């Protein structure tokens, strides 16, 4: 899992916290992928409609509209490119119940913060069939 493992991949990162967003962007770009960032679920929906990524990485705990609301909108989209998008939920909560809630909400995977870069890379590669 070295640099460039995710070359060519377009990742949309959604996190209301600027430091977390920046950390994820740097990690994604170091892995060779292209990162686009959104601070809100509404901004993410705009980006999804204009330029669908290969995978969505979203924080769950956001004000106004959380990651669960976002994934419901993604999964109910009329566009196959959007509603079938692989999606990873990020949360500070690591219990099995939190994981089950994220998976039950239609995220493909659930990761806890702080993100471990090698695991993050492996999950993104797996969900986008890069390895």
FENHU-V502858 format. One record per residue. N is the residue number from 1. SS is DSSP state (h for helix, s for strand, l for the rest). OMEGA is omega in degrees with one decimal (NA if undefined). Layout:
# FENHU-V502858
N:SS:OMEGA
N:SS:OMEGA
This chain:
# FENHU-V502858
1:l:-178.8
2:l:177.6
3:l:177.7
4:l:-177.8
5:l:-178.3
6:l:-177.1
7:l:176.7
8:l:-177.5
9:l:175.6
10:s:-174.9
11:s:172.9
12:s:179.9
13:s:178.7
14:s:178.9
15:l:-177.9
16:l:-176.6
17:l:-174.4
18:h:-178.8
19:h:177.5
20:h:-179.8
21:h:-178.6
22:h:179.0
23:h:-179.2
24:h:179.3
25:h:180.0
26:h:-179.6
27:h:-178.9
28:h:-178.9
29:h:176.7
30:h:179.0
31:l:174.9
32:l:-179.1
33:l:175.2
34:s:-179.2
35:s:170.0
36:s:-176.4
37:s:174.0
38:s:-179.3
39:l:-178.1
40:l:176.6
41:h:-179.6
42:h:178.2
43:h:179.1
44:h:179.4
45:h:177.2
46:h:-179.4
47:h:179.8
48:h:-177.9
49:h:-177.9
50:h:-173.8
51:l:-176.1
52:l:177.2
53:l:175.6
54:l:-178.0
55:s:179.4
56:s:175.5
57:s:-174.2
58:s:169.9
59:s:177.3
60:l:-174.5
61:l:177.4
62:l:178.2
63:l:179.2
64:l:-179.2
65:l:-176.0
66:l:-178.4
67:h:177.2
68:h:177.2
69:h:179.5
70:h:-176.6
71:h:175.7
72:h:179.4
73:h:178.8
74:h:-176.2
75:h:-179.8
76:l:179.3
77:l:177.2
78:l:-178.2
79:l:177.3
80:h:-178.6
81:h:179.6
82:h:-173.4
83:h:177.4
84:l:-176.4
85:l:173.6
86:s:-176.5
87:s:179.5
88:s:176.6
89:s:175.0
90:s:178.6
91:s:175.9
92:l:-176.0
93:l:-170.2
94:l:-177.3
95:l:177.7
96:h:178.5
97:h:177.7
98:h:179.1
99:h:-179.3
100:h:179.1
101:h:179.7
102:h:179.9
103:h:178.4
104:h:179.3
105:l:176.1
106:l:167.1
107:l:179.3
108:l:-176.4
109:s:-179.2
110:s:177.6
111:s:179.5
112:s:175.9
113:l:-4.4
114:l:-177.2
115:l:173.4
116:l:-168.6
117:h:-178.3
118:h:178.2
119:h:178.2
120:h:179.3
121:h:-179.2
122:h:179.9
123:h:179.6
124:h:179.1
125:h:-179.2
126:h:-175.6
127:h:-179.7
128:l:177.2
129:l:-179.6
130:l:179.5
131:l:NA
